[in-house]
Every structure is written in C-alpha cells, then in structure tokens.
Amino acid sequence: MVRLISKDGTEDYQLDEFLRSYMTPEDCVRIARDYQKQYGIEIFFCDEEAPDYIKAFNNAGLHASPVKKGKGSVMEGIGLHNTLIKTRTHKLIIGKCRQTIDEYETYQFAEKDDQYENSVEKPVDANNHLLSVPGT
C-alpha cells in the first residue's frame, strides 16, 4: 500500500495499493519503481522475515527498511489502525484502495471459547494482507 503520512502524524492518506501473490523480489522492485516515480516514495517498509526482498529493493536503489514484529505487535497494530479510523486521521482514496476496503469489511476475530472466561482475542489470519502491514 502507498501511504502519505504527515510528519506530525495528523494526516494519514492511503493513496494506492497493490496486492498479488507469488511475486518474486524482482517483480516487486519493478512495481515499487513505478510507484516511486508516481508518488515520490522515499522509503519502503518491508517485513523483516523477507530479507531477500529488502536486499533486492536496496540493490535497486529503493530505500527499504525492515519492520520488526514483536510479541503483541499484531494487536498493537490493529489498535493503532482502529484509532486512526475512529479519529478520522486515516483516509482512503476511493477507487484506488478496493482491496483494503474489502479487508475492512471481512476482517474478523476468532470466536471466543465459552469455556474460558479470559480467552485472548486473536485475529483470524485470512484476508488481512494489507491490514497486517506494520505501521498501519
């Protein structure tokens, strides 16, 4: 996804998105170059578990930085994104972010087990590729 975030964090726009499975690092570099030209992207944030993609981006002159995922980071990210939406800080460009809108509408948590009063909420790991992006 392509996001524009003001330095003070008061404005957060999702300008565009791209989602396709089974792409090589070289495929991603080609798409990223197009987005960089179109939007003037300064940095690409990548999953730390994809070092081959990070290396390919950096080798191609696209500044890529790994995002560390720690314990609780998924729920923290969900909370942060929820706050951005509730405060109307995060805005989507309609017509460019159809996948994200679809994920908003289908994102869900696993049903709680009635046997356990304090069972932990856990997001279902499906149709969450754009929403699970670190920093969202």
Secondary structure, DSSP 8 states (H G I E B T S, - for coil): -EEEE-TTSS-EEEEE----SS--HHHHHHHHHHHHHHH----EEEETT-HHHHHHHHHTT--EEEE---TTHHHHHHHHHHHHHHTT-EEE-TTT-HHHHHHHHH--B----TT-TT----B-SSS-TTTTSTT-
